[in-house]
């Protein structure tokens, strides 16, 4: 990959895609291609094929996906498996068909078994049952990983996959119905503080452990992989199907809520509703491979949450959004 490569980012408006775009621009990559919906509907095979035929990108980054937290994953199971399969099928196949030089597929750590040994190594994929609440999304992402590997095995396509841990940061989803735990807690703590509430109600028992990575650090890791790793390294040298990307550090949801409360300035009590689902009890990625490849995370969780809360106040939590 060089600075003159034509790089198409699918999902450039999302949290991950926008972070990768900013990182590439900062490093001097000037030929970045983006397409908004409905100008390009990634669910429609004919539209995606026409786009590849007309633009001939050199590099494709697949950061497009239908995503959400436990509630939306569980309630919209058919949409999660259908839309994610369609998006990645269209992108991966047409990348092969039109001679894309390198393809980067972004998955999710939910691909691993619910009761996987900790920390989770890449080779633990498909060794046990998935967490039921996000099984459709996980199956779609597993299919994407295997597609990239299969196109390399059959055609020699330079298609590689990376599996990020739980992400947060600028452009996150703060909707209380569809968001993940960290942005949801930021918003709930903020609203509880300014409403003068004495209690903060949190889903689940607070005991599950989670790992988090600031999205700007993921972007650095993804560009590092694009610049330094090829499919042959991944599949033949490491004998893996994908590369984990995470902080290698974990904490309980209760501990996370305490950090967020401190950052936001909420001084009330945390109340945990154990009638609500916890999800996977523990999910810490083994990041030895990405460390061996020369990338390490640097930002502390507390500082990352501080930056995310500032973005939330400046860019998201506005009078216009609240309809006031």
GUTILUM-239057 format. One record per atom (N, C-alpha, C): x, y, z; atom name; residue number from 1. Coordinates in steps of 0.05 Angstrom, whole numbers. Example, Ala and Ser with C-alpha at 12.3 -4.5 7.8 and 13.67 -1.06 7.14 Angstrom:
% residues 2
       xx       yy       zz    a     k
      264     -114      156    N     1
      246      -90      156   CA     1
      264      -66      156    C     1
      257      -45      142    N     2
      273      -21      143   CA     2
      258        1      157    C     2
This chain:
% residues 324
       xx       yy       zz    a     k
       17      -24        0    N     1
        0        0        0   CA     1
       18       25        0    C     1
       12       44      -18    N     2
       27       69      -18   CA     2
        8       92      -18    C     2
       19      116      -15    N     3
        2      140      -11   CA     3
      -16      146      -35    C     3
      -10      135      -59    N     4
      -26      140      -82   CA     4
      -47      119      -87    C     4
      -49       99      -69    N     5
      -69       78      -72   CA     5
      -98       90      -69    C     5
     -116       79      -86    N     6
     -144       87      -83   CA     6
     -156       69      -62    C     6
     -165       81      -40    N     7
     -175       66      -17   CA     7
     -204       71      -12    C     7
     -220       51      -15    N     8
     -249       53      -10   CA     8
     -255       44       18    C     8
     -268       61       34    N     9
     -277       55       61   CA     9
     -307       51       61    C     9
     -316       27       65    N    10
     -344       21       68   CA    10
     -352       26       97    C    10
     -372       43      101    N    11
     -379       50      129   CA    11
     -363       73      139    C    11
     -356       92      122    N    12
     -339      114      130   CA    12
     -352      134      150    C    12
     -378      133      152    N    13
     -392      152      170   CA    13
     -394      140      198    C    13
     -389      115      202    N    14
     -391      102      228   CA    14
     -368      108      246    C    14
     -369       98      270    N    15
     -348      103      289   CA    15
     -321       92      280    C    15
     -321       67      270    N    16
     -296       55      262   CA    16
     -286       66      235    C    16
     -304       67      216    N    17
     -297       77      189   CA    17
     -286      105      190    C    17
     -299      123      205    N    18
     -291      151      206   CA    18
     -264      153      220    C    18
     -258      136      240    N    19
     -232      137      253   CA    19
     -210      128      235    C    19
     -215      107      219    N    20
     -195       97      200   CA    20
     -190      118      178    C    20
     -211      131      169    N    21
     -209      152      149   CA    21
     -191      175      160    C    21
     -196      184      184    N    22
     -180      205      195   CA    22
     -150      197      198    C    22
     -146      172      206    N    23
     -118      163      208   CA    23
     -104      162      182    C    23
     -117      152      161    N    24
     -105      151      135   CA    24
      -99      179      124    C    24
     -117      197      128    N    25
     -113      225      119   CA    25
      -89      238      133    C    25
      -87      232      159    N    26
      -65      243      175   CA    26
      -38      232      165    C    26
      -38      208      155    N    27
      -13      195      145   CA    27
       -8      202      116    C    27
      -25      218      103    N    28
      -19      227       76   CA    28
      -31      211       54    C    28
      -50      193       60    N    29
      -64      179       39   CA    29
      -86      197       28    C    29
      -83      204        3    N    30
     -100      226       -9   CA    30
     -123      216      -26    C    30
     -122      191      -35    N    31
     -143      181      -53   CA    31
     -162      162      -38    C    31
     -177      174      -21    N    32
     -197      159       -5   CA    32
     -224      162      -17    C    32
     -237      139      -23    N    33
     -263      138      -35   CA    33
     -284      133      -14    C    33
     -305      149      -14    N    34
     -328      144        4   CA    34
     -354      147      -12    C    34
     -374      132       -3    N    35
     -401      134      -16   CA    35
     -422      133        5    C    35
     -440      152        5    N    36
     -462      153       24   CA    36
     -486      137       14    C    36
     -501      127       34    N    37
     -527      116       27   CA    37
     -547      139       24    C    37
     -565      140        4    N    38
     -572      118      -15   CA    38
     -556      118      -41    C    38
     -535      135      -43    N    39
     -520      135      -68   CA    39
     -509      108      -74    C    39
     -501       93      -53    N    40
     -493       65      -56   CA    40
     -505       49      -34    C    40
     -522       30      -41    N    41
     -535       12      -22   CA    41
     -519      -14      -22    C    41
     -505      -19        0    N    42
     -487      -43        1   CA    42
     -503      -69        3    C    42
     -529      -67        7    N    43
     -545      -92        8   CA    43
     -553     -101      -21    C    43
     -549      -84      -40    N    44
     -557      -89      -68   CA    44
     -533      -98      -84    C    44
     -533     -123      -93    N    45
     -510     -134     -107   CA    45
     -503     -119     -132    C    45
     -523     -111     -148    N    46
     -519      -98     -173   CA    46
     -506      -70     -169    C    46
     -514      -56     -148    N    47
     -503      -30     -143   CA    47
     -473      -32     -134    C    47
     -468      -52     -118    N    48
     -440      -55     -108   CA    48
     -422      -63     -132    C    48
     -432      -81     -149    N    49
     -416      -89     -172   CA    49
     -410      -65     -191    C    49
     -430      -49     -196    N    50
     -427      -25     -213   CA    50
     -407       -6     -200    C    50
     -408       -3     -174    N    51
     -389       15     -160   CA    51
     -360        5     -164    C    51
     -355      -21     -160    N    52
     -328      -32     -163   CA    52
     -318      -29     -192    C    52
     -336      -34     -211    N    53
     -329      -33     -239   CA    53
     -322       -5     -247    C    53
     -336       15     -236    N    54
     -331       43     -244   CA    54
     -308       56     -230    C    54
     -303       49     -205    N    55
     -282       63     -189   CA    55
     -256       48     -187    C    55
     -256       21     -190    N    56
     -232        5     -188   CA    56
     -214       12     -165    C    56
     -224        8     -140    N    57
     -206       14     -117   CA    57
     -183       -6     -115    C    57
     -161        4     -104    N    58
     -138      -13      -99   CA    58
     -140      -28      -72    C    58
     -150      -13      -53    N    59
     -153      -23      -25   CA    59
     -182      -20      -17    C    59
     -193      -40       -3    N    60
     -220      -38        8   CA    60
     -219      -44       37    C    60
     -232      -27       53    N    61
     -235      -31       82   CA    61
     -264      -34       88    C    61
     -272      -57       98    N    62
     -300      -63      104   CA    62
     -306      -57      134    C    62
     -314      -32      139    N    63
     -322      -24      166   CA    63
     -352      -19      167    C    63
     -366      -30      147    N    64
     -395      -27      145   CA    64
     -409      -51      158    C    64
     -428      -45      175    N    65
     -443      -67      188   CA    65
     -467      -56      202    C    65
     -486      -74      207    N    66
     -509      -67      225   CA    66
     -500      -76      252    C    66
     -499      -57      271    N    67
     -488      -63      298   CA    67
     -507      -54      319    C    67
     -504      -64      344    N    68
     -520      -55      366   CA    68
     -513      -71      391    C    68
     -526      -64      413    N    69
     -521      -77      438   CA    69
     -539     -102      442    C    69
     -540     -113      466    N    70
     -554     -137      472   CA    70
     -583     -135      463    C    70
     -596     -113      470    N    71
     -625     -110      464   CA    71
     -631     -111      435    C    71
     -617      -95      419    N    72
     -623      -95      390   CA    72
     -614     -121      376    C    72
     -591     -132      385    N    73
     -582     -158      374   CA    73
     -603     -179      378    C    73
     -615     -180      401    N    74
     -634     -201      408   CA    74
     -661     -196      395    C    74
     -669     -171      392    N    75
     -696     -164      382   CA    75
     -697     -165      351    C    75
     -674     -159      338    N    76
     -674     -157      309   CA    76
     -655     -178      297    C    76
     -659     -202      305    N    77
     -640     -224      297   CA    77
     -639     -228      267    C    77
     -662     -228      254    N    78
     -663     -233      225   CA    78
     -648     -211      210    C    78
     -653     -186      218    N    79
     -640     -163      205   CA    79
     -610     -164      209    C    79
     -601     -172      233    N    80
     -572     -172      238   CA    80
     -558     -193      221    C    80
     -570     -217      218    N    81
     -556     -237      202   CA    81
     -558     -231      172    C    81
     -582     -222      163    N    82
     -586     -217      135   CA    82
     -569     -194      125    C    82
     -571     -171      138    N    83
     -558     -147      129   CA    83
     -527     -150      130    C    83
     -517     -161      151    N    84
     -488     -164      152   CA    84
     -477     -184      132    C    84
     -492     -206      128    N    85
     -483     -225      107   CA    85
     -483     -212       79    C    85
     -504     -197       73    N    86
     -507     -185       47   CA    86
     -485     -165       42    C    86
     -480     -148       62    N    87
     -459     -127       59   CA    87
     -432     -139       53    C    87
     -424     -158       70    N    88
     -397     -170       67   CA    88
     -395     -188       42    C    88
     -416     -202       36    N    89
     -416     -219       11   CA    89
     -411     -202      -13    C    89
     -426     -180      -15    N    90
     -424     -162      -39   CA    90
     -396     -150      -40    C    90
     -385     -141      -18    N    91
     -359     -128      -18   CA    91
     -337     -147      -24    C    91
     -337     -170      -10    N    92
     -314     -189      -13   CA    92
     -314     -201      -41    C    92
     -337     -209      -51    N    93
     -337     -222      -78   CA    93
     -329     -202     -100    C    93
     -340     -178      -99    N    94
     -333     -158     -119   CA    94
     -304     -148     -117    C    94
     -294     -148      -92    N    95
     -265     -141      -89   CA    95
     -248     -162     -104    C    95
     -256     -187     -102    N    96
     -241     -208     -117   CA    96
     -246     -204     -147    C    96
     -271     -201     -155    N    97
     -278     -200     -183   CA    97
     -264     -177     -198    C    97
     -260     -155     -184    N    98
     -249     -131     -197   CA    98
     -220     -125     -189    C    98
     -207     -146     -178    N    99
     -178     -145     -174   CA    99
     -167     -126     -153    C    99
     -182     -123     -131    N   100
     -173     -107     -109   CA   100
     -147     -118      -98    C   100
     -127     -101      -92    N   101
     -101     -110      -84   CA   101
     -101     -120      -55    C   101
     -117     -107      -38    N   102
     -117     -116      -10   CA   102
     -145     -109        2    C   102
     -156     -127       18    N   103
     -182     -124       30   CA   103
     -179     -128       60    C   103
     -190     -110       76    N   104
     -189     -112      105   CA   104
     -218     -115      115    C   104
     -224     -137      128    N   105
     -250     -143      139   CA   105
     -249     -139      169    C   105
     -268     -123      180    N   106
     -269     -119      209   CA   106
     -292     -136      220    C   106
     -285     -152      239    N   107
     -305     -169      252   CA   107
     -312     -159      280    C   107
     -315     -178      298    N   108
     -323     -171      326   CA   108
     -315     -194      344    C   108
     -308     -187      369    N   109
     -300     -208      388   CA   109
     -322     -226      396    C   109
     -347     -220      388    N   110
     -370     -238      395   CA   110
     -369     -263      378    C   110
     -350     -265      359    N   111
     -348     -290      343   CA   111
     -339     -314      360    C   111
     -328     -309      383    N   112
     -317     -330      399   CA   112
     -338     -344      417    C   112
     -333     -369      425    N   113
     -352     -383      442   CA   113
     -357     -368      468    C   113
     -382     -371      478    N   114
     -390     -358      502   CA   114
     -372     -365      526    C   114
     -364     -390      528    N   115
     -348     -399      550   CA   115
     -319     -405      541    C   115
     -309     -389      524    N   116
     -282     -393      514   CA   116
     -261     -389      536    C   116
     -239     -405      536    N   117
     -217     -400      555   CA   117
     -207     -371      552    C   117
     -197     -361      574    N   118
     -187     -333      575   CA   118
     -157     -332      579    C   118
     -143     -313      567    N   119
     -152     -295      546   CA   119
     -157     -311      520    C   119
     -173     -299      502    N   120
     -183     -314      479   CA   120
     -163     -312      456    C   120
     -151     -335      448    N   121
     -133     -336      426   CA   121
     -149     -338      400    C   121
     -137     -329      378    N   122
     -150     -330      352   CA   122
     -159     -359      345    C   122
     -144     -379      353    N   123
     -150     -406      345   CA   123
     -174     -418      360    C   123
     -185     -403      379    N   124
     -209     -413      394   CA   124
     -235     -409      378    C   124
     -233     -397      355    N   125
     -257     -394      338   CA   125
     -269     -421      331    C   125
     -295     -423      333    N   126
     -311     -448      326   CA   126
     -304     -472      344    C   126
     -297     -466      369    N   127
     -291     -488      387   CA   127
     -313     -491      408    C   127
     -335     -476      406    N   128
     -357     -479      425   CA   128
     -381     -463      417    C   128
     -402     -464      434    N   129
     -427     -450      428   CA   129
     -424     -420      431    C   129
     -439     -404      415    N   130
     -438     -375      417   CA   130
     -457     -365      438    C   130
     -453     -340      447    N   131
     -472     -327      464   CA   131
     -498     -323      449    C   131
     -521     -332      460    N   132
     -546     -334      445   CA   132
     -557     -306      437    C   132
     -552     -286      453    N   133
     -565     -260      447   CA   133
     -554     -247      422    C   133
     -529     -252      415    N   134
     -518     -240      390   CA   134
     -508     -261      370    C   134
     -520     -285      372    N   135
     -511     -307      354   CA   135
     -514     -300      324    C   135
     -537     -288      315    N   136
     -539     -281      287   CA   136
     -517     -263      277    C   136
     -510     -242      292    N   137
     -489     -224      284   CA   137
     -462     -238      284    C   137
     -457     -255      304    N   138
     -432     -270      305   CA   138
     -429     -289      282    C   138
     -450     -303      275    N   139
     -449     -322      252   CA   139
     -443     -307      226    C   139
     -455     -283      223    N   140
     -448     -267      199   CA   140
     -419     -260      198    C   140
     -408     -251      220    N   141
     -380     -243      221   CA   141
     -361     -267      217    C   141
     -368     -290      228    N   142
     -353     -314      224   CA   142
     -352     -321      194    C   142
     -375     -318      181    N   143
     -377     -323      152   CA   143
     -358     -304      137    C   143
     -356     -279      145    N   144
     -338     -260      132   CA   144
     -309     -268      135    C   144
     -302     -277      159    N   145
     -274     -286      164   CA   145
     -268     -310      145    C   145
     -286     -329      144    N   146
     -281     -353      128   CA   146
     -282     -346       98    C   146
     -298     -327       90    N   147
     -298     -318       62   CA   147
     -270     -307       54    C   147
     -260     -289       71    N   148
     -233     -278       65   CA   148
     -212     -299       63    C   148
     -212     -318       82    N   149
     -193     -340       81   CA   149
     -197     -357       56    C   149
     -222     -363       49    N   150
     -228     -380       26   CA   150
     -220     -368        0    C   150
     -223     -341       -3    N   151
     -215     -328      -28   CA   151
     -184     -328      -30    C   151
     -171     -327       -7    N   152
     -142     -330       -8   CA   152
     -134     -358      -16    C   152
     -146     -378       -3    N   153
     -139     -406       -8   CA   153
     -144     -414      -37    C   153
     -166     -404      -49    N   154
     -173     -412      -76   CA   154
     -160     -395      -97    C   154
     -159     -368      -92    N   155
     -151     -350     -113   CA   155
     -125     -335     -106    C   155
     -115     -337      -81    N   156
      -92     -321      -73   CA   156
      -98     -292      -68    C   156
     -124     -286      -63    N   157
     -132     -258      -58   CA   157
     -120     -249      -31    C   157
     -111     -224      -32    N   158
      -98     -213       -8   CA   158
     -119     -201       11    C   158
     -135     -219       22    N   159
     -158     -211       39   CA   159
     -152     -220       68    C   159
     -153     -202       86    N   160
     -147     -208      114   CA   160
     -168     -197      133    C   160
     -170     -209      157    N   161
     -191     -202      176   CA   161
     -178     -194      203    C   161
     -190     -174      215    N   162
     -181     -167      243   CA   162
     -206     -167      261    C   162
     -202     -175      286    N   163
     -224     -177      305   CA   163
     -220     -158      328    C   163
     -233     -135      327    N   164
     -230     -115      349   CA   164
     -245     -125      374    C   164
     -236     -116      397    N   165
     -251     -119      422   CA   165
     -273      -99      423    C   165
     -286      -95      446    N   166
     -307      -75      449   CA   166
     -295      -47      445    C   166
     -308      -32      427    N   167
     -297       -6      419   CA   167
     -315       17      431    C   167
     -303       40      433    N   168
     -317       64      441   CA   168
     -302       89      432    C   168
     -315      112      432    N   169
     -301      136      424   CA   169
     -319      155      408    C   169
     -307      174      394    N   170
     -322      193      377   CA   170
     -340      179      357    C   170
     -364      189      352    N   171
     -383      178      333   CA   171
     -395      152      343    C   171
     -393      146      369    N   172
     -406      122      379   CA   172
     -436      126      379    C   172
     -451      104      384    N   173
     -480      104      385   CA   173
     -489      108      414    C   173
     -502      130      420    N   174
     -510      135      448   CA   174
     -540      131      452    C   174
     -553      118      432    N   175
     -582      113      435   CA   175
     -585       91      456    C   175
     -603       96      475    N   176
     -606       77      498   CA   176
     -619       51      490    C   176
     -631       49      467    N   177
     -644       24      458   CA   177
     -624        7      443    C   177
     -607       19      427    N   178
     -590        3      409   CA   178
     -561        4      415    C   178
     -552       19      435    N   179
     -523       23      439   CA   179
     -511        0      455    C   179
     -484        0      455    N   180
     -469      -18      472   CA   180
     -466       -7      500    C   180
     -454      -22      518    N   181
     -455      -16      547   CA   181
     -441       10      553    C   181
     -417       15      542    N   182
     -402       39      551   CA   182
     -415       65      543    C   182
     -423       69      517    N   183
     -436       94      511   CA   183
     -463       97      525    C   183
     -477       74      529    N   184
     -503       76      543   CA   184
     -499       86      571    C   184
     -478       76      585    N   185
     -473       85      612   CA   185
     -465      114      613    C   185
     -450      123      593    N   186
     -443      152      592   CA   186
     -468      169      591    C   186
     -486      162      573    N   187
     -510      178      571   CA   187
     -528      176      595    C   187
     -531      152      606    N   188
     -548      148      629   CA   188
     -537      163      654    C   188
     -511      162      657    N   189
     -498      176      680   CA   189
     -501      206      677    C   189
     -497      216      652    N   190
     -500      244      647   CA   190
     -528      254      653    C   190
     -548      239      642    N   191
     -576      247      646   CA   191
     -585      245      675    C   191
     -574      224      689    N   192
     -581      221      717   CA   192
     -569      245      734    C   192
     -545      253      727    N   193
     -532      275      741   CA   193
     -549      301      738    C   193
     -557      307      714    N   194
     -570      333      709   CA   194
     -600      332      716    C   194
     -611      308      720    N   195
     -638      305      730   CA   195
     -639      305      761    C   195
     -615      304      773    N   196
     -614      303      802   CA   196
     -621      276      814    C   196
     -620      255      798    N   197
     -627      228      807   CA   197
     -606      218      828    C   197
     -616      202      846    N   198
     -599      191      867   CA   198
     -589      163      860    C   198
     -601      151      839    N   199
     -594      124      832   CA   199
     -589      122      801    C   199
     -571      105      794    N   200
     -565       99      766   CA   200
     -571       69      761    C   200
     -592       63      746    N   201
     -601       36      741   CA   201
     -584       24      718    C   201
     -572        1      723    N   202
     -554      -12      703   CA   202
     -564      -40      698    C   202
     -565      -48      673    N   203
     -573      -75      665   CA   203
     -553      -96      676    C   203
     -564     -119      685    N   204
     -547     -141      692   CA   204
     -536     -140      721    C   204
     -519     -159      727    N   205
     -509     -162      754   CA   205
     -485     -144      759    C   205
     -472     -134      738    N   206
     -447     -118      742   CA   206
     -422     -135      743    C   206
     -425     -162      743    N   207
     -402     -179      747   CA   207
     -387     -187      721    C   207
     -400     -187      697    N   208
     -385     -195      673   CA   208
     -361     -177      669    C   208
     -340     -189      658    N   209
     -316     -173      652   CA   209
     -314     -167      623    C   209
     -305     -143      617    N   210
     -303     -134      589   CA   210
     -276     -120      585    C   210
     -268     -120      560    N   211
     -244     -106      551   CA   211
     -253      -84      532    C   211
     -240      -61      533    N   212
     -249      -38      516   CA   212
     -224      -26      503    C   212
     -229      -15      478    N   213
     -207       -2      463   CA   213
     -218       23      451    C   213
     -204       45      454    N   214
     -211       71      442   CA   214
     -209       68      412    C   214
     -230       77      398    N   215
     -231       72      369   CA   215
     -208       84      353    C   215
     -197      106      362    N   216
     -175      118      348   CA   216
     -150      100      349    C   216
     -148       84      370    N   217
     -126       65      372   CA   217
     -131       41      354    C   217
     -156       33      351    N   218
     -162       12      331   CA   218
     -154       21      303    C   218
     -160       46      297    N   219
     -153       57      270   CA   219
     -123       55      265    C   219
     -107       62      285    N   220
      -78       60      282   CA   220
      -70       31      277    C   220
      -83       12      291    N   221
      -77      -16      288   CA   221
      -85      -26      260    C   221
     -108      -18      250    N   222
     -117      -26      224   CA   222
      -99      -17      202    C   222
      -90        8      203    N   223
      -72       19      183   CA   223
      -45        5      185    C   223
      -37       -1      209    N   224
      -12      -15      213   CA   224
      -13      -43      200    C   224
      -36      -57      203    N   225
      -39      -83      190   CA   225
      -39      -80      160    C   225
      -53      -60      149    N   226
      -54      -55      120   CA   226
      -26      -51      109    C   226
      -10      -36      124    N   227
       17      -29      114   CA   227
       37      -51      118    C   227
       32      -70      136    N   228
       54      -88      143   CA   228
       47     -118      141    C   228
       21     -125      137    N   229
       13     -153      137   CA   229
       -1     -160      111    C   229
        6     -183      100    N   230
       -7     -194       77   CA   230
      -21     -220       84    C   230
      -38     -230       66    N   231
      -53     -254       71   CA   231
      -35     -278       76    C   231
      -13     -280       62    N   232
        6     -301       66   CA   232
       17     -302       94    C   232
       23     -278      105    N   233
       33     -277      133   CA   233
       12     -288      152    C   233
      -13     -280      148    N   234
      -35     -288      166   CA   234
      -41     -318      164    C   234
      -46     -327      140    N   235
      -56     -355      137   CA   235
      -34     -376      137    C   235
      -11     -369      127    N   236
       10     -389      125   CA   236
       32     -386      146    C   236
       41     -362      152    N   237
       61     -358      172   CA   237
       50     -362      200    C   237
       28     -349      206    N   238
       16     -351      233   CA   238
       -4     -374      235    C   238
      -13     -385      212    N   239
      -33     -406      211   CA   239
      -59     -398      226    C   239
      -67     -373      221    N   240
      -91     -362      233   CA   240
     -111     -353      212    C   240
     -136     -348      220    N   241
     -156     -338      201   CA   241
     -160     -308      205    C   241
     -150     -296      227    N   242
     -155     -268      233   CA   242
     -136     -260      255    C   242
     -135     -234      261    N   243
     -117     -223      282   CA   243
     -134     -208      302    C   243
     -131     -214      328    N   244
     -144     -200      349   CA   244
     -132     -172      353    C   244
     -149     -152      358    N   245
     -139     -125      365   CA   245
     -154     -116      391    C   245
     -139     -112      412    N   246
     -150     -103      437   CA   246
     -130      -91      455    C   246
     -138      -84      479    N   247
     -120      -72      499   CA   247
     -106      -94      516    C   247
     -118     -118      517    N   248
     -106     -139      534   CA   248
     -112     -134      563    C   248
     -131     -115      569    N   249
     -138     -109      597   CA   249
     -168     -111      600    C   249
     -178     -119      623    N   250
     -206     -122      628   CA   250
     -215     -111      655    C   250
     -240     -107      658    N   251
     -252      -98      683   CA   251
     -281     -106      684    C   251
     -294     -106      707    N   252
     -322     -114      709   CA   252
     -339      -90      700    C   252
     -364      -96      693    N   253
     -383      -75      686   CA   253
     -387      -56      710    C   253
     -387      -67      734    N   254
     -389      -50      758   CA   254
     -366      -30      760    C   254
     -342      -40      754    N   255
     -318      -22      755   CA   255
     -319       -2      732    C   255
     -329      -10      709    N   256
     -333        9      687   CA   256
     -352       31      694    C   256
     -375       23      706    N   257
     -395       43      714   CA   257
     -384       63      734    C   257
     -366       54      752    N   258
     -354       72      772   CA   258
     -336       92      758    C   258
     -320       83      738    N   259
     -302      101      724   CA   259
     -319      122      709    C   259
     -340      113      695    N   260
     -357      131      680   CA   260
     -371      151      699    C   260
     -381      142      722    N   261
     -394      160      741   CA   261
     -374      181      750    C   261
     -349      173      755    N   262
     -329      193      764   CA   262
     -323      213      742    C   262
     -321      204      717    N   263
     -315      222      695   CA   263
     -338      242      691    C   263
     -363      231      691    N   264
     -386      248      687   CA   264
     -393      266      711    C   264
     -386      256      735    N   265
     -392      271      759   CA   265
     -418      263      772    C   265
     -428      239      766    N   266
     -452      229      779   CA   266
     -444      217      806    C   266
     -457      226      827    N   267
     -449      219      855   CA   267
     -469      201      869    C   267
     -490      191      855    N   268
     -510      174      867   CA   268
     -501      145      868    C   268
     -521      128      875    N   269
     -515      100      878   CA   269
     -520       85      851    C   269
     -505       64      847    N   270
     -508       46      824   CA   270
     -526       23      832    C   270
     -548       19      817    N   271
     -567       -3      823   CA   271
     -566      -22      799    C   271
     -560      -48      804    N   272
     -558      -67      782   CA   272
     -583      -85      781    C   272
     -595      -86      757    N   273
     -619     -102      753   CA   273
     -612     -130      742    C   273
     -610     -149      760    N   274
     -601     -176      753   CA   274
     -622     -191      737    C   274
     -646     -180      734    N   275
     -666     -193      717   CA   275
     -659     -189      687    C   275
     -642     -170      681    N   276
     -634     -165      653   CA   276
     -609     -182      646    C   276
     -606     -189      620    N   277
     -584     -207      613   CA   277
     -556     -195      616    C   277
     -537     -212      624    N   278
     -509     -204      627   CA   278
     -493     -207      601    C   278
     -502     -226      584    N   279
     -485     -232      561   CA   279
     -463     -251      569    C   279
     -442     -252      553    N   280
     -419     -269      558   CA   280
     -406     -261      584    C   280
     -399     -280      602    N   281
     -388     -273      628   CA   281
     -361     -260      627    C   281
     -344     -267      607    N   282
     -317     -256      605   CA   282
     -309     -257      576    C   282
     -295     -236      567    N   283
     -287     -235      539   CA   283
     -262     -218      536    C   283
     -239     -230      542    N   284
     -213     -216      541   CA   284
     -197     -228      518    C   284
     -189     -212      499    N   285
     -174     -222      476   CA   285
     -144     -226      482    C   285
     -133     -247      471    N   286
     -104     -251      471   CA   286
      -93     -234      448    C   286
      -76     -215      454    N   287
      -66     -197      434   CA   287
      -36     -201      428    C   287
      -26     -225      433    N   288
        2     -231      429   CA   288
       10     -228      399    C   288
       -8     -235      381    N   289
       -1     -234      352   CA   289
        2     -205      343    C   289
      -17     -188      349    N   290
      -15     -160      341   CA   290
        8     -146      354    C   290
       15     -155      379    N   291
       40     -144      392   CA   291
       65     -153      376    C   291
       65     -178      368    N   292
       88     -188      353   CA   292
       91     -173      327    C   292
       68     -164      316    N   293
       69     -149      291   CA   293
       76     -119      294    C   293
       79     -111      319    N   294
       90      -84      324   CA   294
       70      -63      333    C   294
       45      -71      340    N   295
       26      -52      350   CA   295
       19      -57      379    C   295
       18      -36      396    N   296
        9      -38      424   CA   296
      -10      -14      429    C   296
      -30      -19      446    N   297
      -48        4      453   CA   297
      -33       21      474    C   297
      -40       47      475    N   298
      -26       66      492   CA   298
      -44       81      512    C   298
      -69       85      504    N   299
      -87      103      519   CA   299
     -101       87      542    C   299
     -101      100      566    N   300
     -115       88      589   CA   300
     -145       90      584    C   300
     -160       71      597    N   301
     -189       71      594   CA   301
     -201       97      605    C   301
     -191      107      628    N   302
     -201      131      640   CA   302
     -198      155      621    C   302
     -175      158      609    N   303
     -170      180      590   CA   303
     -188      177      566    C   303
     -191      152      556    N   304
     -208      148      533   CA   304
     -237      155      538    C   304
     -247      148      562    N   305
     -274      156      570   CA   305
     -276      186      573    C   305
     -256      199      584    N   306
     -256      228      585   CA   306
     -259      241      558    C   306
     -244      231      539    N   307
     -245      242      511   CA   307
     -272      236      499    C   307
     -283      212      504    N   308
     -309      205      493   CA   308
     -331      222      505    C   308
     -330      227      531    N   309
     -350      244      544   CA   309
     -349      273      533    C   309
     -325      283      529    N   310
     -323      310      517   CA   310
     -335      311      489    C   310
     -330      290      473    N   311
     -343      289      447   CA   311
     -373      288      449    C   311
     -383      271      467    N   312
     -411      268      472   CA   312
     -424      295      479    C   312
     -411      311      495    N   313
     -422      337      503   CA   313
     -421      357      480    C   313
     -399      357      464    N   314
     -395      376      443   CA   314
     -410      370      418    C   314
     -412      344      411    N   315
     -423      336      384   CA   315
     -450      322      385    C   315
     -456      309      407    N   316
     -480      292      408   CA   316
     -503      304      424    C   316
     -497      311      449    N   317
     -517      319      468   CA   317
     -525      348      464    C   317
     -540      354      443    N   318
     -547      381      436   CA   318
     -576      386      439    C   318
     -584      411      440    N   319
     -612      418      442   CA   319
     -627      408      417    C   319
     -614      409      394    N   320
     -627      400      369   CA   320
     -633      371      371    C   320
     -613      354      381    N   321
     -618      326      383   CA   321
     -640      319      403    C   321
     -642      334      425    N   322
     -662      328      445   CA   322
     -689      338      437    C   322
     -690      354      415    N   323
     -716      364      406   CA   323
     -728      386      423    C   323
     -710      401      436    N   324
     -720      422      454   CA   324
     -716      449      441    C   324
